[in-house]
Amino acid sequence: MTECSPLLPKYNEFMAKYLMTPSVLNVTKESSLACGSPGDFTAAPIYCFGDEDVLGAWARFVEMDNLPSNASACLFRHVPDAKSYAEAVLMGQDSRFPGKARDGPTPTLLPHSPIAMVLVPQSWIDESEENLDFSVENGMIPYYSHGVATASFSDQVNSLSQSQRDAALMALFPDEHDLWSNLFPKMYANQISDKTKFPPVFAANHAGPLLTGPLKEDWTKVCPYEWTIEEREEKCISSQEAIYGTEL
């Protein structure tokens, strides 16, 4: 029997490459865009619709990285009976809301959270393999939900920023000082030349009540936590501006 647990870091690397830089695995962009994943530090599944080449790509990745040949058995395909995600999470007859789709994870309160999920631009990932590796190794709770038609789809009542549409993934970078002083200037280099227009950086969900952007006068500096709410509102990029940008 193949022991797969030691291969988890390699699986996470494979998933990132399949979903963000598929060409290195000889996978077409169309096949990659058919898939997504709520990736995290556990063996998160890759969900796909239509044509894809996940198992073939995994076999090529195993060979490229000189992994044990039996590592191919660590990834397998499961085809559910449900025809849609909603059908797969319907609550049973013994639940409070039988026949209704379950929300998951359930809503939680994080009254102290000053950070949110950062939208990592696909353009930055495409610049170098080092940028992809950095995101895989340092981005906590990576969430790959930007496939299929995210870049263009709209029902005319959604509130996705352009950064959300153009992202390769969203991930948590808990060191806020490093985020604004180091990562932000690199990831958003082509969007911050005009200092009157702050770009959307955070995803709209997972935003805590203490969330702000950096200082208005210096986008490489953290908004001090010890300031009063009034000081933060006056001197820092607001949470709404950090999520949607200063220009819609």
C-alpha positions, 0 to 999 in steps of 0.5 A: 500500500502506498504511503501518501501522507509524506507527499502532501507538500508535493500535492499542494505544489502540483495543485498550485501549478495545475491551477495557476501555471498549467503549461509547465505540466503540459496542461491546456489553459482550458483544462485548468480553468475547468477546475478549482479548489478550496486548497489548504494544508490538508489534502483538499480535493480539486473540483472539475467540470467537463474536460480536464487532465488532472490524473494525467498531469499528476503522473507527469508531475510525479515523473518530473519531480522524480517521486516514487513511481507508486506515488501516482496511486495517491491521486484518484478520481471520484465522480459523485452522484450529485449533478451540482454542488448544491445537490451534494450538500442538501440537508437531510430530512432530520435536519432543521431545514430539510432539502435546503443546501448547507452553507459551509463553513458555517458563519463565524465571528472574528471580532479581533481579526485585522487581516483578510485574504489577499488577492494574488494577481495572476500577472505576478504569478506569471512573472516567475516560478519563484513567485508561484513557489513563494505563494505556495510556501507562504500563502496560508489557506490558499483558495483557488476559485478563479477558474472558468469564467470568473474573469468575465462572468456577471449576473449584474448584481455581483460586487467582484472587484477587477482584482478579484477577477484577475487573481490567480488565488487568494491567500492569507499572509499574516505578517501585515508589515511584510505584506505592505512593505514587501509583497504589495509593492511587488504584486501590484507594481503595475497598479500603484504608480498613480498614488491617487488610485489605491487598487483592490487588494483584499477579497470581499469575504473573510474581512474582519471588523478591524481590517484596513489598508495601509497608511494613506500617506505611505502605502508601505506602512501598516495602519497602527492598531493602537490608533483610535477608530477615528485616527484610523478612519482619517489616516488609513485606507479604509476596509472598503477601499482596500477591498474595492479600490478607491475607484470603482 
